[in-house]
Amino acid sequence: MPARDNKIFICVCILLAVLTILFILNLWYKIIPHSYVDKYVIVLFLTVIGLSLLPFADKVKIGNLFEIQRLKAKIEEVQLYQYLGEIIKTPQGDIFYYDSEGIHRLPDKETVDFLKTKKGEILVTVEILNQMKNSYPIESVKTSEKIRWGGQHIFVVLNHKKYWVSPTDLTAILPDGNTDKIRQVTDEQIRLIPSGK
């Protein structure tokens, strides 16, 4: 919740606390003469307090065990999970790659096409984009290092992470299709490079 909303919430709480104290003092000492308080007036007063706090429901804690604001953050976190490993597109047309480290700016169309899944470019709102932290830009798939493991598995190394190259992507990565010039790595070496996807 923004700082302005926190200030409004505190002001509303202080106002309600003062009104509650005045209500109780009037109940005991009859500060306002000829005022009549029965169970319906008390229910009405409590209803007014509840309705006043309703816009700030995400700040209310219930029994110190359940906090609506934390639950809301968890839901947003789960919603962001669906974008992991995907190419996301903003309403302005900017294209990024999103992973556990945040959103990465992409250098060219070839890198976009290489990292793109079957979902394609997923359009996200500005609100969703603002929940994603910015991260480093990703290297181009055209100029990055290519490695070969086990004789037939080709990987592209982008920002020190390995990305497996499917047979359909091989021609885009290696236009001549010659895999012989690619550096061969051992089992031990391949394990040292973290996987990107």
N, C-alpha and C positions, 0 to 999 in steps of 0.2 A: 504494500500500500504506500503511495507517495507521501512525502512529508506533509503536504497540505492537508490530505485526508486524515493523517494522524492528528494534526492540530484541531481539525473540526471534530473528530471523535473525542478528544480530550475535553474540548469546550462543551460538547453535548453532555458528556459524563458529569462534568462539574455542575452544569445547570440542573441536570436531573437530581444530583445529590443535594443541591441547595433546596430544590422544590420538595424533595422527600423529607428533609429536615424540617422545613416550614410546615409541611403537611402533618408531620408527627407532633411538632410543638403546638400547632393549632388544635390537634386532637386532644392533647393533654391540658393545655392552658387556655383554650378558647380565645386565641389572639384576635380572630375575626368573630365578632359577636353574631349570634343567631345562625351560625353555620351548623349544618346537620350532616353528620357522617354515619352512614350505615354500611352494610357489607357491599351494596351495589356501588357506592361511591368509591370504596377501596378497590373493588374489581376494576372499575372504570379508570382509576388512577394508575393501577398496575398495567392495564392495557395500553394506556398512553405511554408509559415508560417503555414497554415492549416494542410498540410501534416506532418510538423515537430511536431505538437502538437497532431496528431491523436493517437499515441501510449499511450498518457496520457489522453485520453478522459474521463476516470473516475474521473479525478481531476478538470475538467472544470465545472464551475458553470454557469447556464443559468439564467440570470435575478434574482438571489438570491431566486428564488422560486423552482427551480428544480435542484437537484444535483444528477448526475448519480451514484456517489459512494454510496449515501444513498439508492438509488433505488436498486443497486446491493446487498447491505447488507440486504434489505427487502426480496429480492428474495431468498437469501441464508437462511434467517430465515424461510420463507414459506417452502422451501425444507426440512429443518430440522424438521418441524412440523409433516411430514408424519412418522417420526420414533418414535414419542412419544408413550410410553407404549409398545414398541417392544423390542425384543431381537435382538441385532445387533452383527454381526460377522465381524472381521477384516480379511484382506487377510492372516495374520499370524495365524489365527485360534483362537484368543482371543475372548471371549464372554462376552458381557456386557448387562445390562438393561438400557434403555434410557428413562428418564422422564424430566419434567420441571426443575429439579435440576441438570441435567447432566447425565453422564454415570456412572453406578455403576458396580463394579466388583462383580461377583456372586460366591458363595462358592462351589456349587456342582451341579450335573446334575439334582437332584430333584427340586432345586430352579429354574433352567433354564426351566425345563419342566412345572413347575407350572405357571411361569410368561409368558410363550410363548403363543402367540395368534395363530390364524389360519394361519397367514402369515409365521410362523416358524421363523427360524433364518435368518435375513436379512443381506446379505453381503454388507458392505459399503467400500468405498475407503478410503485411508489414508487421502486424502484431506477433505472428509466429517467428518471423525473422529476428525481431528484437529480443526474443527469448534465447536465441542461439548466439553463443559467444564467437567473436572473430578469432581466427587462427591464421597461421602462416600461409602464403600462397603455395600452390603445388607446382612442381616442375613440369615442363612440357614432356609429353610422352615421346615426342620426336627426337629430343636431344638427350633424354635420360639413358642410363645404363641398362643394357639387357643382359640377362644371365640365363644359363641353361643348367638344368639339374636332372640327373637320372637319364640323360640322353635325349629325352623327348619333351620335358616340361620347360617351357619358356616363361620367364618372369621379367617384368619391367620394374626397375627400382626407382620409385618416386619419393623424394624426401626421406630416404633411408628406410622405406617400407617396400616389401615386394608385393606385386600385383600379378596374379596368374594371367597369362595370355591364352585365350581360347583359340582354337583353330580358325574360327571366323575372324578374329581380330588380328591374326598373324600377318595378313597381307597389308593391313593398315599400319602396323608397327614396322614391318620389314617389307617394303615394296618389292624388293628383288626375291624375297622368300628364302634367302640363303641364311640358314641357321648355323652354318659351320664356323662363321667368324665370331659367333657369340661366345663369351667366356664361360667355360664349364666350371661349376662349383661343386664341392663335395657335400655330403650329408651334414657334416659338422658346420660348414660355412653357411648353408641354407637355413639351418636352425638359428643362427645368430642374427638373421635379418627378420624383423617382425613382419607379420602379414598385414597388408592394408585392406584386403577384402578377400 
